[in-house]
Amino acid sequence: MGASLWGVGRARSTLRPPPACFPPQLPTSRASQIPRAPSPPPHLSRACARAPRDLKLDTVEKIVEDFASDMALNPFSSGTRLRDMIRAIRASKTAAEERAVVRRECAAIRTAISERGQEGLRHRNMAKLMFIHMLGYPTHFGQMECLKLIAAAGYPEKRIGYLGLMLLLDERQEVLMLVTNSLKQDLNHSSPFIVGLALCALGNICSAEMARDLAPEVEKLLRSRDVNTKKKAALCSVRIVRKVPDLAENFICLAASLLKEKHHGVLISAVQLCTELCKASKDALEYLRKNCIEGLVRILRDVSNSSYAPEYDVAGISDPFLHIRVLKLMRMLGQGDTDCSEYMNDILAQVATKTESNKNAGNAILYECVETIMGIEATSGLRVLAINILGRFLSNRDNNIRYVALNILMRAITVDTQAVQRHRVTILECVKDADASIRKRALELVFLLVNDTNVKPLTKELVDYLDVADPDFKEDLTAKICSITEKFSQEKLWYLDQMFKVLSLAGNHVKDDVWHALIVVISNASELQGYAVRSLYMALRAYSEQGSLLRVAVWCIGEYGEMLVNNLGMLEAEPPITVTESDAVDAVELGFNCYSADVTTRSMCLVALLKLSSRFPSMSERIKQIVAQNKENMVLELQQRSIEFGSIIQRHQSIRSSLLERMPVLDEAAYLVKRASATQATIPSYKPASGVTPGDLKIPNGVAKPAAAPLVDLLDLSSDDAPVTSTSATPNDFLQDLLGIGGTNLSTAGAPSASTDILMDLLSIGSSPSQNGLLDSSSPAQEKKPFSAVPQVVSLVPEPMDLLGSLSSSASSSAGTKSSTIVPQAADLLDGLSASTSVSGIDDACPSITAFQSATLKIVFDLRKQLGKPQETTIHATFTNLTSTTYTDFIFQAAVPKFIQLRLDPASGNVVPASGKGSVTQGFSVTNNQHGQKPLAMRIRMSYKVNGEDRLEQGQVSNFPPGL
């Protein structure tokens, strides 16, 4: 209809009679010389109209020639047509030419606007401005012209004006306020076409103020008899409800009445309006549940059973858009409502069974139907039907459909696991798909499908595929296999076999914490240590380029080398192998010389060689030569280890056997707790503060990690690549160096380390005790100079000292005598080490305070000061619920003055149990930059929910102890 009206407008302009001053016909000889040009501008027409009737022909020809020459000199004047400007822009060969054309045209339009004389060309200028705006050039100078066109009486001018309004302006511009009155007049216009223009504009750029002013007019138009007006009014109402949710109650009854219409356009608009009302108001949701569910079922049944209608047919499906809109609204109404869901079951089953799946439109309806079934309180049979539809989707050749099916199955597994398990084979095939997105999503779904009964066959399938998987996919696949194996392993032997396969096939993709955990398991499985070292030795010979395999293998060979050579701990079905002492040393040397080995791996190889020198005395000389080859290594870490280990082999024969004893059994439970804490502290959504280094381990609530068992730190390999000064230094770091797993920063390895390594300082040949950070217990300087140059949390750990207690008893005399003539400093250090050695530098604990207490909540602050930095305070907050109702969505916030720096760590959870049966903890640290001048001050705020209702409490902490 708009096109026909636009044609009428054009016809009027073409049938306009020429000005009276132009003769009906020009002489042929002169007319042929005049170029064709657009109609003269209005000021020329008015001049001609005022001319006398008896104007001479020569004067008329002169006027026409002048006008034609003006047009020839300025082809981009405001009188040019839109198509001519587009043609000129497209003809531009460079961006500079295009900008020149646009610049000249914009200048001509500005001139036309300022002259205010070319009223008939205003809509043409606006059309050109809109095209220029779509090219990305500024057109703000034409905004007022839009308002003038909107205020015009004609439909063509209003159409261009409203189109320009929607393109050139948005709801944030103040000039939009000027159009509110025009919109109100056009909404009450007698012509449905002008009313439609106003509704379209209001639905696109409506602001909150305009919504409040014009909502009554839109409500009135929802009762109109014209279906197009109703449809546009409903869509405009959607915009109004989004901008001003308080107006939702005005449209509830009108939206419900529109669901009784027959026209599909009105129905789609009404369903969309109902959906928006449900989002904006709980009252609207309850009203529509009671009054509209029958109408929605009727609409869905009618459109499903309707015969062929050309205007609504899409690939043989009758109006799939209406199908989908109705299904989305039904899902929203049925969610959490058993009665509504029961009323929908029959029609949903009908749609799920009757809709054809060989067309994309049908698949879209089935997808939305499955989403609705999974979102409402449907029966178990209906859910099984929906999951079977998803199983058919997995066999579709379209990658998009398969990806969508995998996404829904991941949510459906929490609803009906058994129904999803029936499609396990098809899901496993998707893991091997060529599309990377489908592979990744299918792997995540397989991980959710694993349980105690199917873990072995599923793991076997994944491990078999690991050998042929793409390199880009191996990292994700390896992580999932390792996680499945650790989580569901019931036998340690099966766990070791699967981990050895993964290390052999994708050892370069295994994360550090995985092979750390494997070493802990091997350390605790005394009956499987022989089997493990033999299996790893055989795997190392075939897959020496796998980094993680190499690390685990050299560690086991260093610890259990005699079991490898003597075939100790053989299992019943295990075939014996022949390995000599030289073969074991060759394996470690091969790992050290591997081109892909990093500093940590080579450090572990050196430690393994040092241990083998004690287990295989006949190979000591060869091992000493291998170690000595690295005394001039460019890597300071390897150079230092080679010098120190060579000294142990050559000069400390008497203490070597006790020094290099087998590692004690590691505390597996404590390590798993520590690993889980470290994993939760590094979740993607948590962004550490600038003062936190990647090596700092945090438990979920962000509180400083409690002192773990000393032997747990033996495999704390998370700091391989972290600088020394950024990791917590504890006295048992020397045991990490014994294992070759405490990697240090190359830039600081040659200097005295801030976190002093006790045993390596003991073995630092030629260094003085003061350089090593160890002072005599009677020296007064010991109190002034702690071990660490950087304040750290240090724990007293006598157990590792006991491991080397023999150094101060039976070995002290011989070591002291033999070493005194060569390196007296080292000898003194070895003689002075005893099991009672104490470590200074413990945190200065402050008394706990009750920071906040009300009738509902209690907050206790545990304060700690770090020695050496009095301005820093670490606070551990404990939140206790004093009521009988559980608090959910708990959030703690704190504010401090500008001279105090605050860093909050994540909380341990967001649910505070009732009646003080549990608590939530959160750690944070404050730095008082004006320590000693101004006291510590803090304001706190706690927000939480009680039975879904928001609660807020706040207060000020003013009882901090003095000196903070």
BAFIDO-794530 format. One record per residue (C-alpha): residue in one letter; x, y, z. Coordinates in steps of 0.1 Angstrom, whole numbers, padded with zeros to 4 digits, always signed. Layout:
! BAFIDO-794530
AXYZ...
***
This chain:
! BAFIDO-794530
M+0000+0000+0000G+0029+0023+0008A+0043+0017-0026S+0011+0027-0043L+0009+0059-0022W+0044+0067-0031G+0035+0062-0067V+0006+0087-0063G+0030+0112-0049R+0053+0108-0078A+0025+0111-0103R+0014+0144-0088S+0048+0158-0091T+0051+0148-0127L+0017+0161-0137R+0023+0195-0121P+0018+0222-0149P+0048+0242-0159P+0051+0279-0149A+0032+0304-0170C+0063+0321-0181F+0074+0291-0202P+0060+0289-0237P+0043+0257-0247Q+0070+0250-0273L+0105+0262-0280P+0120+0266-0315T+0137+0234-0326S+0170+0250-0334R+0174+0266-0300A+0158+0238-0279S+0182+0212-0292Q+0211+0232-0278I+0197+0234-0243P+0209+0205-0221R+0182+0186-0202A+0180+0196-0165P+0157+0191-0136S+0129+0214-0129P+0139+0250-0120P+0141+0258-0083P+0111+0275-0067H+0127+0310-0066L+0131+0308-0104S+0095+0296-0107R+0082+0325-0087A+0103+0350-0107C+0088+0336-0139A+0053+0337-0124R+0057+0374-0117A+0070+0381-0152P+0046+0399-0176R+0027+0379-0201D+0044+0397-0230L+0079+0386-0220K+0101+0383-0250L+0112+0349-0262D+0149+0359-0260T+0146+0367-0224V+0130+0333-0216E+0157+0315-0235K+0184+0334-0216I+0168+0324-0183V+0167+0287-0193E+0203+0288-0205D+0215+0304-0173F+0197+0277-0153A+0212+0250-0174S+0247+0264-0171D+0243+0266-0133M+0233+0230-0132A+0263+0220-0153L+0287+0239-0131N+0272+0224-0099P+0260+0189-0107F+0258+0181-0069S+0234+0208-0059S+0205+0201-0036G+0183+0197-0066T+0200+0165-0078R+0181+0133-0074L+0191+0105-0049R+0199+0081-0077D+0223+0106-0093M+0241+0111-0060I+0244+0073-0055R+0257+0070-0091A+0284+0096-0084I+0295+0080-0052R+0297+0046-0068A+0317+0060-0096S+0344+0073-0072K+0376+0053-0076T+0391+0063-0043A+0379+0071-0008A+0391+0107-0012E+0368+0111-0043E+0339+0096-0023R+0345+0120+0006A+0347+0149-0019V+0313+0140-0034V+0297+0136+0000R+0313+0169+0012R+0299+0188-0018E+0265+0173-0015C+0263+0180+0023A+0274+0216+0016A+0246+0219-0009I+0221+0204+0015R+0232+0228+0043T+0227+0257+0019A+0192+0245+0009I+0183+0242+0046S+0196+0277+0055E+0178+0293+0025R+0145+0278+0036G+0131+0283+0002Q+0132+0249-0014E+0102+0233+0004G+0095+0208-0023L+0131+0194-0022R+0132+0189+0016H+0122+0152+0014R+0147+0147-0014N+0175+0162+0007M+0164+0140+0037A+0166+0109+0015K+0201+0118+0005L+0211+0125+0041M+0199+0091+0051F+0220+0075+0025I+0250+0095+0036H+0243+0085+0072M+0244+0048+0062L+0278+0054+0046G+0290+0065+0080Y+0293+0103+0075P+0280+0128+0101T+0245+0141+0093H+0234+0157+0126F+0227+0190+0108G+0197+0174+0092Q+0179+0163+0124M+0156+0194+0125E+0146+0188+0089C+0132+0154+0101L+0109+0172+0125K+0098+0196+0099L+0089+0168+0075I+0070+0150+0103A+0050+0181+0109A+0040+0183+0073A+0005+0173+0063G+0013+0149+0034Y+0020+0112+0037P+0051+0111+0015E+0068+0139+0036K+0058+0122+0069R+0071+0088+0056I+0106+0103+0048G+0105+0123+0081Y+0098+0093+0103L+0123+0072+0084G+0150+0099+0090L+0139+0101+0126M+0145+0064+0132L+0179+0065+0113L+0194+0098+0123L+0182+0100+0160D+0181+0078+0190E+0164+0079+0224R+0194+0096+0241Q+0192+0129+0221E+0173+0158+0236V+0159+0169+0202L+0137+0139+0204M+0115+0156+0230L+0103+0180+0203V+0086+0153+0183T+0064+0140+0211N+0035+0163+0202S+0037+0154+0165L+0036+0117+0174K+0006+0123+0196Q-0012+0140+0168D-0003+0113+0143L-0014+0085+0167N-0048+0101+0167H-0048+0107+0129S-0077+0094+0108S-0055+0078+0083P-0043+0043+0093F-0012+0048+0072I+0000+0078+0092V-0009+0061+0124G+0012+0032+0113L+0042+0055+0106A+0039+0070+0141L+0037+0035+0158C+0068+0023+0139A+0088+0053+0149L+0076+0051+0186G+0084+0014+0187N+0120+0021+0175I+0131+0051+0194C+0107+0054+0223S+0124+0067+0255A+0110+0064+0290E+0095+0099+0290M+0079+0094+0256A+0065+0060+0268R+0048+0076+0298D+0034+0104+0277L+0021+0083+0248A+0011+0050+0265P-0026+0060+0266E-0027+0066+0228V-0011+0032+0222E-0036+0015+0246K-0064+0030+0226L-0050+0018+0193L-0048-0018+0207R-0086-0017+0205S-0086-0006+0169R-0105-0026+0142D-0076-0024+0117V-0054-0055+0121N-0023-0037+0109T-0028-0010+0135K-0033-0036+0162K-0002-0054+0152K+0020-0023+0153A+0004-0011+0185A+0012-0044+0202L+0049-0042+0190C+0050-0006+0202S+0037-0018+0236V+0066-0042+0239R+0090-0013+0237I+0070+0007+0262V+0069-0022+0287R+0107-0026+0283K+0113+0010+0290V+0088+0015+0318P+0080-0018+0335D+0055+0000+0358L+0032+0004+0328A+0029-0034+0324E-0003-0036+0343N-0021-0013+0318F-0015-0038+0290I-0023-0071+0307C-0060-0073+0298L-0055-0059+0263A-0027-0085+0256A-0049-0113+0267S-0078-0101+0245L-0055-0100+0215L-0048-0138+0218K-0084-0143+0205E-0077-0127+0171K-0075-0148+0139H-0049-0128+0121H-0014-0144+0125G+0004-0111+0125V-0017-0099+0154L-0012-0132+0172I+0026-0131+0169S+0026-0095+0182A+0003-0104+0211V+0023-0134+0221Q+0055-0113+0221L+0037-0087+0242C+0026-0114+0267T+0062-0127+0269E+0075-0093+0277L+0048-0087+0303C+0058-0120+0320K+0093-0108+0323A+0084-0074+0336S+0057-0083+0362K+0050-0113+0384D+0013-0102+0386A+0011-0104+0348L+0027-0139+0349E+0001-0151+0373Y-0028-0134+0354L-0017-0150+0321R-0013-0184+0337K-0049-0183+0348N-0065-0167+0318C-0044-0174+0287I-0032-0210+0288E-0063-0223+0271G-0060-0197+0244L-0024-0206+0237V-0032-0243+0235R-0060-0235+0211I-0037-0213+0189L-0010-0240+0188R-0036-0267+0180D-0051-0246+0152V-0019-0237+0136S-0006-0273+0138N-0038-0288+0122S-0044-0260+0097S-0045-0267+0060Y-0021-0253+0034A-0022-0215+0034P+0002-0198+0009E+0006-0166+0030Y+0018-0185+0061D+0035-0216+0045V+0073-0220+0050A+0087-0252+0035G+0055-0270+0040I+0051-0259+0076S+0023-0236+0085D+0037-0204+0101P+0067-0218+0121F+0073-0184+0136L+0039-0185+0154H+0047-0220+0165I+0080-0209+0181R+0066-0178+0197V+0037-0197+0213L+0060-0225+0226K+0084-0200+0242L+0055-0183+0260M+0041-0217+0271R+0076-0226+0285M+0076-0194+0305L+0041-0200+0319G+0046-0237+0327Q+0079-0233+0345G+0074-0242+0381D+0036-0246+0377T+0023-0282+0377D-0013-0273+0367C-0003-0254+0336S+0023-0280+0326E-0003-0308+0328Y-0026-0288+0306M+0002-0284+0280N+0013-0321+0279D-0011-0333+0252I-0005-0305+0227L+0033-0307+0232A+0032-0344+0225Q+0011-0338+0194V+0036-0311+0181A+0066-0334+0189T+0051-0363+0170K+0034-0347+0140T+0061-0321+0130E+0083-0332+0101S+0120-0332+0108N+0133-0333+0072K+0130-0295+0068N+0148-0268+0087A+0115-0251+0098G+0103-0284+0113N+0136-0288+0131A+0132-0253+0146I+0098-0262+0159L+0110-0295+0173Y+0139-0278+0190E+0116-0252+0207C+0092-0280+0216V+0120-0299+0233E+0131-0268+0251T+0096-0263+0264I+0093-0299+0276M+0125-0296+0295G+0116-0263+0310I+0082-0271+0324E+0070-0298+0349A+0064-0324+0321T+0058-0361+0326S+0086-0386+0324G+0072-0401+0292L+0072-0367+0275R+0108-0360+0286V+0119-0393+0271L+0101-0384+0239A+0120-0351+0239I+0154-0367+0245N+0147-0392+0217I+0141-0362+0193L+0175-0349+0204G+0190-0384+0196R+0176-0380+0161F+0192-0346+0159L+0226-0361+0167S+0223-0382+0135N+0215-0352+0113R+0241-0342+0088D+0237-0305+0097N+0264-0295+0122N+0242-0267+0137I+0215-0292+0145R+0239-0316+0162Y+0255-0288+0182V+0221-0276+0194A+0212-0312+0204L+0244-0316+0224N+0237-0283+0242I+0202-0294+0253L+0214-0329+0263M+0239-0313+0287R+0210-0297+0305A+0187-0327+0302I+0212-0350+0318T+0203-0335+0352V+0167-0342+0346D+0167-0378+0332T+0201-0394+0331Q+0189-0428+0320A+0172-0414+0289V+0204-0397+0278Q+0225-0427+0285R+0206-0446+0258H+0223-0423+0232R+0258-0428+0246V+0271-0445+0215T+0259-0417+0192I+0274-0391+0216L+0308-0409+0215E+0307-0408+0177C+0303-0370+0179V+0335-0369+0199K+0353-0380+0167D+0335-0355+0145A+0354-0333+0121D+0339-0301+0135A+0359-0288+0165S+0328-0272+0183I+0309-0305+0181R+0339-0325+0194K+0344-0302+0224R+0307-0301+0233A+0303-0339+0229L+0334-0345+0251E+0318-0323+0278L+0286-0344+0276V+0305-0377+0278F+0322-0364+0309L+0288-0358+0324L+0276-0393+0314V+0304-0412+0331N+0295-0431+0363D+0308-0461+0382T+0292-0486+0359N+0304-0473+0325V+0337-0456+0334K+0359-0484+0320P+0343-0487+0285L+0340-0450+0281T+0376-0444+0292K+0388-0471+0268E+0370-0454+0239L+0384-0420+0248V+0420-0433+0252D+0418-0452+0219Y+0407-0420+0202L+0435-0401+0219D+0460-0417+0196V+0445-0403+0164A+0430-0371+0177D+0439-0337+0163P+0467-0320+0182D+0444-0290+0189F+0419-0313+0205K+0443-0334+0225E+0446-0310+0254D+0409-0310+0262L+0406-0347+0256T+0435-0354+0279A+0422-0332+0307K+0388-0350+0306I+0403-0385+0305C+0426-0376+0335S+0397-0361+0354I+0374-0391+0347T+0402-0415+0358E+0409-0397+0390K+0372-0393+0399F+0359-0428+0392S+0389-0451+0397Q+0381-0479+0421E+0414-0498+0416K+0448-0482+0418L+0462-0506+0392W+0435-0495+0367Y+0442-0459+0375L+0480-0463+0369D+0474-0482+0336Q+0452-0455+0322M+0475-0427+0334F+0505-0444+0318K+0486-0447+0285V+0477-0410+0286L+0512-0399+0295S+0525-0421+0266L+0501-0408+0240A+0497-0371+0251G+0522-0364+0278N+0530-0330+0264H+0493-0320+0270V+0490-0333+0306K+0489-0305+0332D+0513-0303+0360D+0488-0310+0388V+0478-0343+0371W+0513-0359+0371H+0519-0344+0406A+0489-0364+0418L+0501-0395+0399I+0534-0393+0418V+0515-0390+0451V+0495-0421+0443I+0526-0441+0433S+0542-0430+0466N+0513-0444+0486A+0509-0477+0466S+0539-0496+0479E+0527-0529+0463L+0526-0512+0429Q+0558-0493+0429G+0578-0520+0412Y+0551-0524+0385A+0549-0486+0381V+0587-0481+0376R+0589-0509+0351S+0559-0497+0331L+0572-0462+0330Y+0607-0474+0320M+0592-0493+0290A+0570-0464+0281L+0600-0440+0283R+0619-0461+0258A+0591-0458+0233Y+0578-0422+0240S+0608-0403+0253E+0595-0370+0237Q+0565-0368+0260G+0574-0343+0287S+0551-0354+0316L+0560-0390+0310L+0596-0382+0312R+0593-0363+0345V+0573-0391+0362A+0596-0418+0348V+0628-0402+0360W+0613-0395+0394C+0603-0432+0398I+0636-0445+0385G+0654-0423+0410E+0633-0435+0439Y+0627-0471+0429G+0657-0479+0407E+0667-0510+0426M+0631-0524+0421L+0635-0518+0384V+0669-0536+0382N+0660-0565+0405N+0624-0570+0393L+0610-0565+0428G+0573-0563+0435M+0563-0583+0404L+0525-0588+0398E+0511-0622+0389A+0504-0614+0352E+0534-0592+0347P+0562-0605+0325P+0597-0600+0339I+0621-0577+0321T+0659-0575+0322V+0672-0540+0331T+0708-0534+0342E+0720-0506+0364S+0736-0491+0333D+0703-0492+0315A+0686-0473+0342V+0713-0446+0341D+0710-0445+0303A+0673-0439+0306V+0678-0409+0329E+0707-0395+0307L+0685-0399+0277G+0658-0378+0294F+0683-0352+0303N+0696-0349+0267C+0661-0349+0252Y+0657-0318+0230S+0623-0310+0244A+0633-0312+0281D+0629-0280+0300V+0648-0268+0330T+0625-0285+0355T+0628-0319+0337R+0666-0316+0336S+0667-0307+0372M+0647-0337+0381C+0671-0359+0359L+0700-0345+0379V+0683-0354+0412A+0675-0389+0399L+0711-0394+0389L+0722-0382+0424K+0699-0408+0440L+0710-0436+0416S+0746-0429+0427S+0736-0440+0462R+0714-0470+0450F+0740-0482+0424P+0775-0476+0439S+0791-0492+0409M+0777-0464+0387S+0789-0435+0409E+0819-0427+0388R+0798-0425+0356I+0771-0405+0372K+0797-0381+0386Q+0810-0376+0350I+0775-0369+0337V+0768-0345+0365A+0801-0327+0360Q+0794-0321+0323N+0769-0294+0334K+0791-0274+0358E+0795-0248+0331N+0759-0250+0319M+0744-0217+0307V+0714-0222+0329L+0723-0212+0364E+0699-0236+0380L+0715-0266+0363Q+0750-0252+0369Q+0743-0248+0406R+0728-0283+0410S+0757-0299+0391I+0783-0283+0414E+0764-0291+0446F+0755-0327+0436G+0791-0333+0424S+0802-0322+0458I+0779-0347+0475I+0790-0376+0453Q+0827-0368+0457R+0832-0353+0492H+0803-0366+0514Q+0803-0403+0509S+0795-0410+0546I+0762-0390+0546R+0751-0397+0510S+0731-0429+0519S+0711-0412+0546L+0708-0380+0527L+0694-0397+0496E+0671-0422+0512R+0638-0430+0496M+0611-0403+0499P+0587-0409+0527V+0551-0417+0519L+0533-0385+0509D+0500-0376+0525E+0476-0382+0497A+0445-0368+0514A+0462-0336+0523Y+0476-0332+0488L+0441-0337+0473V+0426-0311+0496K+0454-0287+0487R+0450-0294+0450A+0412-0288+0451S+0418-0255+0469A+0443-0244+0443T+0419-0253+0415Q+0390-0234+0429A+0413-0204+0435T+0421-0202+0398I+0386-0205+0383P+0382-0182+0352S+0357-0159+0368Y+0382-0150+0395K+0406-0122+0386P+0434-0120+0411A+0444-0086+0424S+0476-0070+0413G+0494-0081+0445V+0486-0118+0440T+0510-0139+0421P+0500-0170+0401G+0520-0192+0426D+0499-0181+0456L+0475-0209+0464K+0441-0197+0477I+0412-0218+0491P+0378-0209+0477N+0371-0181+0502G+0404-0165+0496V+0417-0169+0531A+0454-0176+0534K+0462-0213+0530P+0466-0230+0564A+0499-0247+0572A+0497-0281+0555A+0517-0312+0564P+0553-0305+0555L+0556-0335+0532V+0527-0322+0510D+0550-0295+0498L+0574-0320+0485L+0554-0321+0452D+0543-0285+0452L+0552-0280+0416S+0529-0252+0408S+0557-0227+0410D+0579-0241+0382D+0577-0210+0361A+0571-0184+0389P+0597-0161+0402V+0613-0171+0435T+0603-0139+0453S+0566-0145+0445T+0561-0179+0461S+0557-0187+0498A+0590-0199+0511T+0589-0225+0539P+0617-0243+0555N+0608-0275+0537D+0618-0260+0503F+0650-0279+0506L+0631-0311+0500Q+0617-0297+0468D+0652-0291+0456L+0661-0327+0464L+0633-0338+0441G+0643-0313+0414I+0609-0298+0414G+0613-0264+0430G+0621-0245+0398T+0637-0210+0404N+0639-0179+0384L+0670-0178+0363S+0674-0141+0370T+0677-0146+0407A+0693-0181+0410G+0728-0167+0412A+0720-0142+0440P+0712-0150+0476S+0675-0160+0474A+0649-0141+0495S+0633-0174+0504T+0664-0192+0517D+0667-0228+0508I+0682-0244+0539L+0698-0276+0525M+0711-0260+0493D+0727-0233+0514L+0742-0260+0535L+0758-0274+0504S+0768-0241+0488I+0805-0247+0488G+0826-0217+0497S+0798-0195+0510S+0796-0180+0544P+0767-0186+0569S+0757-0150+0566Q+0753-0153+0529N+0731-0183+0533G+0708-0166+0557L+0716-0190+0586L+0731-0174+0618D+0742-0190+0650S+0714-0193+0675S+0734-0173+0700S+0740-0144+0676P+0720-0113+0684A+0717-0106+0647Q+0694-0135+0643E+0665-0115+0657K+0672-0086+0634K+0676-0105+0602P+0648-0130+0594F+0652-0157+0567S+0632-0139+0541A+0638-0105+0527V+0601-0104+0517P+0575-0108+0545Q+0561-0143+0541V+0540-0169+0560V+0565-0194+0574S+0556-0225+0594L+0576-0246+0619V+0581-0280+0604P+0603-0303+0625E+0594-0334+0605P+0616-0327+0575M+0644-0319+0599D+0640-0353+0614L+0646-0368+0580L+0681-0354+0581G+0686-0358+0619S+0715-0382+0614L+0735-0354+0600S+0741-0340+0635S+0748-0374+0652S+0766-0402+0636A+0778-0383+0605S+0788-0351+0622S+0823-0361+0634S+0835-0377+0601A+0819-0350+0580G+0835-0323+0601T+0870-0338+0600K+0870-0345+0563S+0855-0312+0552S+0875-0289+0575T+0906-0291+0554I+0887-0283+0522V+0857-0261+0528P+0855-0252+0565Q+0824-0231+0561A+0804-0260+0546A+0817-0284+0573D+0806-0260+0600L+0771-0258+0585L+0768-0295+0583D+0779-0300+0619G+0756-0273+0632L+0724-0287+0617S+0702-0304+0643A+0666-0316+0645S+0658-0288+0669T+0666-0261+0645S+0639-0234+0647V+0628-0209+0621S+0619-0173+0628G+0595-0151+0609I+0562-0163+0622D+0532-0140+0617D+0525-0116+0646A+0489-0125+0656C+0466-0098+0669P+0435-0104+0690S+0403-0112+0672I+0375-0086+0673T+0338-0086+0668A+0335-0062+0638F+0297-0063+0635Q+0268-0079+0654S+0231-0075+0650A+0201-0096+0659T+0206-0115+0626L+0243-0115+0618K+0277-0117+0635I+0311-0109+0619V+0344-0117+0636F+0377-0104+0623D+0409-0124+0629L+0439-0100+0624R+0475-0109+0615K+0505-0086+0610Q+0535-0096+0589L+0569-0090+0604G+0588-0064+0585K+0557-0046+0572P+0538-0031+0600Q+0515-0012+0576E+0501-0044+0562T+0473-0064+0580T+0457-0096+0569I+0421-0101+0580H+0401-0133+0581A+0364-0125+0584T+0339-0151+0597F+0302-0145+0590T+0277-0163+0613N+0239-0164+0608L+0221-0159+0641T+0186-0166+0628S+0168-0198+0620T+0166-0190+0582T+0193-0197+0558Y+0209-0167+0540T+0215-0170+0502D+0233-0148+0477F+0255-0135+0505I+0278-0106+0495F+0303-0088+0517Q+0316-0053+0507A+0340-0030+0524A+0351+0006+0519V+0382+0023+0533P+0396+0059+0532K+0419+0069+0504F+0451+0064+0524I+0443+0027+0529Q+0446+0001+0502L+0421-0028+0503R+0422-0061+0485L+0393-0086+0489D+0396-0123+0481P+0367-0144+0471A+0344-0158+0498S+0342-0194+0507G+0305-0194+0496N+0274-0174+0493V+0251-0194+0516V+0252-0188+0553P+0236-0217+0572A+0210-0210+0598S+0213-0210+0636G+0251-0207+0635K+0255-0243+0623G+0281-0231+0598S+0297-0200+0586V+0311-0182+0555T+0347-0170+0556Q+0365-0144+0535G+0400-0130+0535F+0412-0096+0527S+0443-0075+0533V+0446-0038+0541T+0477-0015+0538N+0477+0016+0559N+0499+0041+0540Q+0498+0065+0570H+0506+0039+0596G+0514+0055+0630Q+0496+0087+0619K+0460+0076+0613P+0442+0046+0626L+0426+0019+0605A+0389+0026+0596M+0364+0007+0576R+0328+0007+0566I+0311-0026+0557R+0280-0037+0539M+0264-0071+0538S+0236-0080+0513Y+0218-0113+0512K+0184-0129+0506V+0160-0145+0530N+0133-0166+0513G+0139-0147+0481E+0137-0112+0497D+0166-0089+0496R+0182-0078+0529L+0209-0052+0535E+0229-0045+0566Q+0258-0021+0570G+0280-0006+0597Q+0313+0008+0606V+0342-0010+0622S+0358+0013+0648N+0372-0011+0673F+0404-0021+0655P+0433-0025+0679P+0458+0004+0681G+0489+0001+0659L+0471-0010+0627
***
